[in-house]
Amino acid sequence: MNSQKSVKMAKSIQAIQRFTALDVFRGLTVCFMILVNTSGNGDTTYWPLKHADWNGFTPTDLVFPSFLFAVGNSLSFASNRLQLMKQSEVLLKIFKRTVLIFLIGYLMYWFPFFKLDTQSQLILSPISHTRILGVLQRIALCYSISALLVYYIGTRKTVWIGIAALFIYWVLLLVFGESAAEFSKHGNAVLRFDTWLIGTDHLYRGEGFPFDPEGFLSTIPALFNVIGGYAVGRFLQKNGKNRNGILKLIAAGAVFVLIASMWNELMPINKKLWTSSFALLTVGLDCMLIAVIVYLIDFLGLKKGTHFFLVTGKNPLLIYLLSELGVTLMFLISIGNESLFRWLYSHIFVYTGDYLGAFLFSVCWMLTCWFVGFLLDRKKIYIKI
């Protein structure tokens, strides 16, 4: 009976064709992420390519949630294969991938591992002051929790847990945040919890003070983005070739956006706190975006140009990692009194204009990373992390 069941499931998996639209969506997300992360000059960056300072929303704020949404999409296909594996194999696969992604993310922030002291001697960068959390670390945590939920309790219950996570997080922010300042920069529960758990020396300092936008507590609502992506992936496998299914997906996305806008009055849309209203808004927007992409590609047959995004979509984490480490190296290499990064902008790109130059710098870096992906794709090299 077990062998018959396995054969039946294997055939059903073979019958599921991977949606080109999902790969395009993932590739588009990676390209946009590189664009917004590598402006030639932060002070002269077009506003749509900047994150909201605190409360509010810009197109850039959709990038990381879309990455998590894409992780959920991929999980929706992988879950079929997991059902054919032994439980021990499934757990090993999930935990191995989780640890690997988390460790790579940690090492990326520790890189280049050494620095010069006051006597210009090379010393090991202190682990005691290395950021623990980050983009890849959040991906690792959300992936592992979502994968385990899907494997053990199924899609329906997992979706309900994702919804419950939004309300649980809302309550936590209200109960443990500073009274009347629960959603402020310095009075929120995210900062309080991370400071208590790991200390300020391990937090991100890009906000001008120790605060991690990928903190432990704010990972709770981020689960909804992965679970939402998973649910949409399952839905598309069953209804993706159905025009009515696409309309339902757009309608669901619009409802999510509407609810998030109403929730914003009680819990502001905030990417850095990853408020529940923010998670709901971004899942809604991603539902509509992926529905439009599916319609354009699978219904209208507009596949011209999709290969560009398929290149990055096939090696997403590798290309993202390359983009981040490459920028770090450019800051380490000096030309005169300037870093290579700054020199390229101030001696080449700035002549096209302050804002346009900053934008063209990021475009060129994105294309450089894309070209590496293109070479890997030509050789059929796909590195699964």
N, C-alpha and C positions, 0 to 999 in steps of 0.2 A: 504493500500500500504506500509506504514511504517513497519507494522508487518511482511509482506511478505519479505520485503527487509532485515529486521533484521534476520529472519529465514534463508534466503539465505546466508547472510554474516556469520552467526554462523556456518552453515554447511561448508562453505568454510574454515573457521578458523579451524574447527575440522579436515578437510582434510589435513591441513598443518602439517606435522610431523616435530618435532624439530630435526634438524640435530645433531647427536651425535658428528660429527666433530666440530661443533661450540662450543659445551660444552667442548670438549677436548682442543680446541684452547684457550678458556678462562681459563681453569684450568692450562694449560701449562704456560700461561702468568703469572698467580698468583704465581706459583711455582718458576719461573725464577726471578720474581720481589723480592721474599723473599731472594733468593740466592744472588742477587747482592746488596741488601740493608743491609745484615747482615754478611759481611765478619768478621772473627775473628780479623783481623788486616789489616787496610786499606793500610799500607805501604808494605805489602807482599801479595797483592791480584793479581791473574793472570790478565793480561791486558784485556782479553775479558770480564772480570767481572767488569771492570771500565768504567765510562763514559769518553768520549773524554774530554780533558782538556778545550777546547773551540771549535774551528772549527775542523771538522772531524767526524768520525763515528766509533763506536764499536758495537758489538752485544748487549751490555747492553743498548745502546741508543734506541734500538728497543722496550724495555720492556713497558715503559709507553705509547708510541703511540699505541702499541698493545692492551693495556688495554682500551684505548679510542675506538679503532676499535671494540673491543668486546662489548663495551657499545652500539655502533651503530648496531651491529649484533642483540643484544637483543631488541633494539628499533624496528627493522624491524618486529619482531614477535608481540611485544606489540601494534604496530600501528594498527593492525587489530582489536584488542579488543577495542582500543580507539574509533574507528569509530562507535561502538555500544553504546557508552555512551553519555550522555548529555554533552553539552559544559561545563557547570558548573562543572560537575564531572571530566571531562578531565583536566580542568585547576587546580582544587583542587588537583588532583592526581599528576600532573606534578610539581606544586609549592611546595606541601608538601614533595615530594621526594627530590626536589632540596634543600630546606631549611634544611631538615634532614641530607643529605649527607654533605652539606657545614658546618653545625654546628658541626657534628661529627668530620670533618677534623680540624676545628678550635680548638675544645676541645682537640683533640689529641695532638696538639702542645702546648696547655696551660697546659696539664697534667704534673705533678701531682697536679697542682693548688697552691701548697704551697712550700715554701723554707725556709731555715734557714738564718737569718740575721747575722750580725757580732757578735752579742751577743748570737748566737746559739738559738735564739727564732724563733718559727714557725710563718711565716707571709704569707699573700696571695701573690702569684706571680703576679706582675703588668700586668694588661691587656695592659697597654701603651707600653709594650715591647714584646708583644706576636705576633708571626707571623700570619698574616691574611690569606694569600693564601697558596696553597699547592696542593698535588696530589688529594685528595678527593674534594677539593674546585674546582679545574679545571674540574674534572669529573662532578660535580654538575652543573657548568655553561654551559659546552658544552652539557650536556644532556638536560637541560631545553631549551636552544635556539634551538637545533636540533629537539627536540620533538615538540615544538611549530611551527617550520617551516614546518615539515612534516604534522602536523595536519591541518594547515591552507592553505598551498599552494601546497602540494603534493610532490612526489618524484622528478620529473623532475626539477621543479623550485628550489627545495632545493639543488639539486646537482649543479646547476648553481651558486647558492649563495655561496656554498662551494668553488667552483673554483674562484669566484670573490673575496672571502675573502683572497685567496693567493696573488692576485695582489694588493688588497687594503693594505694589511700588508706590502708588499714590498715597496710600495710608502710611507707609513707612516715611515718606517725605514729610507728611503733615505731623506725624507723631514725634519724630526724632529731629526734625529741623528746628531752628530757632524760631520762637513764637513771633508771628507776623513777618518773618523773613525766611520762610521755608523754601522759597524759590530764588533767593538772592545769591550773589556770588560767594559770600562768606558765611551765610547762615544755613546753608542747605545740609541735609543729612548725608549726602554723598561725600562731601568734604570731611565731615565729622567722622564718618565710618572709616574711610580710607586712611585718614590721619591716625586714628586709633589703631587700625589693623597693621599698617605697614610703615607709618611715619612719613613725614614730609620729604625726607631725603630721597624717597623712592617715587615721588609723584612728578608729573609733568609740570614744567615751569613756563610754558609758552603763554600762559594767561597773565603773566606778570606776578604771580604768586603760586605757591604749591597747590595745584588742583589737577586731578586727572579726569579728562572727559571720557575716558574709557575705564572708569573706576569699577570696583567690584560690585557695589550696590546698584549702579546704573546698568549693569549687565542684565538685571532681571527683566526690565521691559524690552531690552534688545532681543530677548528670546522670541518675542512676538514677531520680529522682522524675519527671523529664520523660519519660524513655524508658519508664518504667512506665506513665505516663498515656497515652503514645502507643500502647503495646501493648494496653492495655485498651480504648482507643478503637477500634482496629482490630478487636479481638475482638468488641466490642459491635455494630459494623457488620455482622458476619457472624452473630453468635449472640445479639444483644440481645433478639430477640423469642422466644427459645427458653428455656423454663423451666430446662432442663438446663444451658444456658449460664450462667445466673445462679447456679445452684448451684455450678458449676465456679469461677466468679469468687469466690464466698464461700469455697470450700474453699482456693483459691490464697491468698487473703488471710489465712486462718487459719494456713496453713503458713508464710507469711512472718512473721507475728507470733510464731509458735512458735520459728522459727529465730532471729529477732531477740532473743527473750528468752533463748535459750541463748547466743547470741553476746555478750549483755550481760555474761556472766561474764568474758569475755576483753577485750571492748571496750565500755565502758559506753555506754548510750544517752544521748546528749548532743546537744541541739539546737544549742548554740553552737559546738561543734566539728563538728557535722553528721557524727557518726561513722557508719560504715557500718551498724552495728546500728540507728541512728536512722533512716537512709534506708530500710532494709528494713522496719522497723516501720511507718513512716508510709505507705509504699506498700501494705503489707498492710492497714492500717486503711482507706485510701482505696478499695482494691478492694472491701472489704466494705461500706463506706458507699455507694459509687456503685451497687453491686449492689442494696442495699436500696432506694435511691431509684428505680432502674429498675423494681424489682418493684412498689413502691407506685404509681408513675405509669402504667407501661405494662401491668401485669398486673391490678392492682386498680382502676385508673382513678381514683385519688385525686388529681385535679388541682386541687382547690379550694385556693386560696392560693398556687399555684405562680407566679402572675403576679408576686407580690411579689419573688421571687428572680430571675425572668426579667428584671425591670427592671435590676437590678444586673449580671446575667449578660451583658447585651447591650453594656454599656459598662464593663467591669470595671476596666481600667487607668485610664480617665478618672476614674471615681468614687473609686478608691483615691487617685489623685493629688490630687483635690479635697479628700478627707478630710485628707491630710497637710498641704497648703498652708493649708487653712482653720485648722487647729490652730496652725500657725506664726503666722498673722496674729492669732489671738486672743491669743497670748502677746506680740505686738508692740504691740497696742492697750492703752493704760493707762486705768484708771478709778481716780482717786485714786492710791494707792500700790500698787495691785494690777493685774496683767494682767487683761484681759477674761476669759480662761480661768479664772483663779483666782477672780475676782469672781463669775462665774456659779455656780461651785460653792459658794463660802462664803456667798453671799447668797440663793441660791435652792434649790439641790439638797440642801445639807447639812441642811435642815430635815426631810427625809425620813429622816434617819439617815446616819451616816458611810459605811457600806458600801453601803446602798441608794442613797444620794445619788450616790456615785461611779459606781454602775452605771447609774442613770437618766440621768446626764449623758452617758455613752457611748451609751446607747440613743437619746437625743434627737439627738445628733450624727449617729449612723448614719441615723436617719430623715430628717434634714435633707439628708444626701448622697443618700439614696434618692430624696427628692422631686425633686432636680435630675435624677436619672436618669429619674424618671417623666415629667418635662416633656419631656426629650429623646426618650423613647420615644413619647410622644403625637405628637410632630412627626416621628417616624421618622428621628431624627438619631442615627446610630451612628458614633462616631469610632473608626476603626481605627488603633491605634498600632503 
